[in-house]
């Protein structure tokens, strides 16, 4: 099985690249995000997933191992073939894909070609356990908030409340989840209140907006 290719880019198409390795040209299917970072005549190294079918041996290439890992995960979901998985990785980087799944953001997944509401819901359902640790638990010895509902997992409960408030203000769930996760992580061992998290998240969105970020 081919797991990695290192050579020179000979040609690029809408969904493929030809990489010359020692005089042999390999046709590799790639996400659009990967293809955008390749240039004809330049050197490149691709992580490769080899798929053997009855009628063909197909190569799928990625610039980093995390993309390849998510390609494998996505194709374990019923209804998600290689083409749909590439489509998802074309519109969402692995960290954005993880945020979308953690936040239950069907709209974000629906941006990919071939992903309708039912398939998006199935992806969220089957892969949610893969991102369960997206928000790290509290360190040992740190007191939890007084809310009984948050006793078992205070950071997750805090994140859920803050994300819900931000979504009500018009922010996309996956964007809200990513910013809230960063705010909670930056707080360290001292768990802030939900109002503080929301306020800090709004400041971060404002900063992102000044850099070209968009609100839903």
LINWO-V45071 format. One record per backbone hydrogen bond with DSSP energy under -1.0 kcal/mol. NH is the residue of the N-H (numbers start at 1). CO is the residue of the C=O. Records with the same first field share a line. If there is no record, write none. Layout:
NH: CO  CO
//
This chain:
5: 46
7: 44
8: 20
9: 42
10: 18
11: 18
13: 16
17: 28
18: 11
19: 26
20: 8
21: 24
24: 21
26: 19
28: 17
29: 59
30: 15
35: 31
36: 32
37: 34
38: 35
41: 9
42: 39
44: 7
46: 5
47: 62
48: 3
49: 60
51: 58
53: 56
58: 51
60: 49
61: 29
62: 47
68: 64
69: 65
70: 66
71: 67
72: 68
73: 69
74: 70
75: 71
76: 73
77: 74
80: 77
85: 81
86: 82
87: 83
88: 84
89: 85
90: 86
91: 87
92: 88
97: 93
98: 94
99: 95
100: 96
101: 97
102: 98
103: 99
105: 100
106: 104
109: 105
110: 106
111: 108
112: 109
115: 112
120: 116
121: 117
122: 118
123: 119
124: 120
125: 121
126: 122
127: 123
128: 124
130: 127
131: 128
134: 131
142: 139
150: 147
151: 148
157: 153
158: 154
159: 155
160: 156
161: 157
162: 158
163: 159
164: 160
165: 161
166: 162
167: 163
168: 164
170: 167
171: 166
176: 172
177: 173
178: 174
179: 175
180: 176
181: 177
182: 178
183: 179
184: 180
185: 181
186: 182
187: 183
188: 185
190: 187
197: 193
198: 194
199: 195
200: 196
201: 197
202: 198
203: 199
204: 200
205: 201
206: 202
207: 203
208: 204
209: 205
210: 206
212: 209
213: 208
//
